[in-house]
Amino acid sequence: MARPSRYPLELRRRAVRMVAEGRGDHPNETAALQAVTDKLGIGSRETLRNWLKQHEIDAGTRPGTTTEESAQFKAMKKEIAELKRANEILKAAASFFAAELDRPHTRS
């Protein structure tokens, strides 16, 4: 699963815009990506390339899972994990009470 970005959303959007606007000023895409990463202080060209891919997915120009759908999947996975934990607790409680019912009780 992908880590959440440590870069603010506005910086990511600005970087994507800068690449789109500056593509014609550079001989190839790699040079355009490098110029933007140097100017904004982004870790690597690969990070910026991933932002471009996600932007295309969110815009509907590239197949894949949108950011919104990805967030929904993450929320559903978290909810499933919580339900599994609750189910394990209920099973443990049921087995405890079943053992208590089977144990002979004496009154004092």
ROGU-377278 format. One record per residue (C-alpha): residue number from 1; residue in three letters; x negated, y, z. Coordinates in pm, whole numbers, padded with zeros to 5 digits. Layout:
! residues N
{pt NUM,'Ala',{X,Y,Z}}
...
***
This chain:
! residues 108
{pt 1,'Met',{00000,00000,00000}}
{pt 2,'Ala',{-00130,00343,-00085}}
{pt 3,'Arg',{-00242,00579,00189}}
{pt 4,'Pro',{-00066,00912,00222}}
{pt 5,'Ser',{-00266,01189,00062}}
{pt 6,'Arg',{-00472,01408,00290}}
{pt 7,'Tyr',{-00431,01689,00038}}
{pt 8,'Pro',{-00129,01921,00060}}
{pt 9,'Leu',{00143,01876,-00201}}
{pt 10,'Glu',{00100,02231,-00331}}
{pt 11,'Leu',{-00271,02170,-00397}}
{pt 12,'Arg',{-00186,01853,-00589}}
{pt 13,'Arg',{00071,02039,-00799}}
{pt 14,'Arg',{-00172,02324,-00864}}
{pt 15,'Ala',{-00443,02081,-00973}}
{pt 16,'Val',{-00205,01908,-01216}}
{pt 17,'Arg',{-00108,02246,-01364}}
{pt 18,'Met',{-00473,02350,-01394}}
{pt 19,'Val',{-00562,02031,-01582}}
{pt 20,'Ala',{-00267,02075,-01819}}
{pt 21,'Glu',{-00359,02438,-01885}}
{pt 22,'Gly',{-00734,02375,-01920}}
{pt 23,'Arg',{-00739,02063,-02138}}
{pt 24,'Gly',{-00802,02265,-02456}}
{pt 25,'Asp',{-01101,02443,-02301}}
{pt 26,'His',{-01298,02120,-02254}}
{pt 27,'Pro',{-01429,01862,-02502}}
{pt 28,'Asn',{-01252,01569,-02330}}
{pt 29,'Glu',{-01022,01483,-02041}}
{pt 30,'Thr',{-01308,01381,-01812}}
{pt 31,'Ala',{-01469,01723,-01847}}
{pt 32,'Ala',{-01135,01893,-01775}}
{pt 33,'Leu',{-01085,01676,-01466}}
{pt 34,'Gln',{-01438,01745,-01343}}
{pt 35,'Ala',{-01393,02121,-01386}}
{pt 36,'Val',{-01074,02119,-01178}}
{pt 37,'Thr',{-01220,01892,-00907}}
{pt 38,'Asp',{-01524,02119,-00878}}
{pt 39,'Lys',{-01316,02435,-00868}}
{pt 40,'Leu',{-01069,02307,-00605}}
{pt 41,'Gly',{-01311,02093,-00404}}
{pt 42,'Ile',{-01118,01771,-00459}}
{pt 43,'Gly',{-01303,01451,-00370}}
{pt 44,'Ser',{-01323,01282,-00710}}
{pt 45,'Arg',{-01195,01279,-01065}}
{pt 46,'Glu',{-01022,00950,-00988}}
{pt 47,'Thr',{-00814,01120,-00718}}
{pt 48,'Leu',{-00706,01385,-00966}}
{pt 49,'Arg',{-00639,01121,-01233}}
{pt 50,'Asn',{-00407,00942,-00986}}
{pt 51,'Trp',{-00223,01269,-00920}}
{pt 52,'Leu',{-00173,01314,-01294}}
{pt 53,'Lys',{-00035,00960,-01327}}
{pt 54,'Gln',{00206,01013,-01036}}
{pt 55,'His',{00318,01346,-01185}}
{pt 56,'Glu',{00396,01171,-01515}}
{pt 57,'Ile',{00590,00898,-01332}}
{pt 58,'Asp',{00789,01155,-01133}}
{pt 59,'Ala',{00859,01352,-01452}}
{pt 60,'Gly',{00989,01036,-01622}}
{pt 61,'Thr',{00726,01038,-01898}}
{pt 62,'Arg',{00549,00727,-01766}}
{pt 63,'Pro',{00702,00403,-01636}}
{pt 64,'Gly',{00655,00331,-01267}}
{pt 65,'Thr',{00796,00403,-00926}}
{pt 66,'Thr',{00871,00767,-00846}}
{pt 67,'Thr',{00752,00921,-00522}}
{pt 68,'Glu',{01111,00931,-00394}}
{pt 69,'Glu',{01165,00561,-00469}}
{pt 70,'Ser',{00832,00477,-00309}}
{pt 71,'Ala',{00936,00663,00007}}
{pt 72,'Gln',{01264,00470,00012}}
{pt 73,'Phe',{01078,00138,-00019}}
{pt 74,'Lys',{00846,00234,00268}}
{pt 75,'Ala',{01143,00330,00486}}
{pt 76,'Met',{01317,00001,00406}}
{pt 77,'Lys',{01002,-00200,00488}}
{pt 78,'Lys',{00973,-00018,00820}}
{pt 79,'Glu',{01338,-00087,00899}}
{pt 80,'Ile',{01297,-00456,00810}}
{pt 81,'Ala',{00994,-00481,01041}}
{pt 82,'Glu',{01192,-00321,01325}}
{pt 83,'Leu',{01482,-00562,01268}}
{pt 84,'Lys',{01245,-00859,01273}}
{pt 85,'Arg',{01099,-00740,01605}}
{pt 86,'Ala',{01449,-00697,01750}}
{pt 87,'Asn',{01542,-01045,01627}}
{pt 88,'Glu',{01236,-01196,01798}}
{pt 89,'Ile',{01331,-01021,02124}}
{pt 90,'Leu',{01688,-01156,02099}}
{pt 91,'Lys',{01560,-01509,02032}}
{pt 92,'Ala',{01332,-01489,02336}}
{pt 93,'Ala',{01619,-01363,02553}}
{pt 94,'Ala',{01852,-01637,02426}}
{pt 95,'Ser',{01599,-01908,02500}}
{pt 96,'Phe',{01538,-01763,02850}}
{pt 97,'Phe',{01909,-01759,02929}}
{pt 98,'Ala',{01958,-02109,02786}}
{pt 99,'Ala',{01679,-02235,03014}}
{pt 100,'Glu',{01839,-02059,03310}}
{pt 101,'Leu',{02173,-02224,03238}}
{pt 102,'Asp',{02012,-02569,03215}}
{pt 103,'Arg',{01820,-02525,03542}}
{pt 104,'Pro',{02004,-02659,03849}}
{pt 105,'His',{02103,-02377,04082}}
{pt 106,'Thr',{02133,-02415,04459}}
{pt 107,'Arg',{02321,-02180,04683}}
{pt 108,'Ser',{02154,-02065,04999}}
***
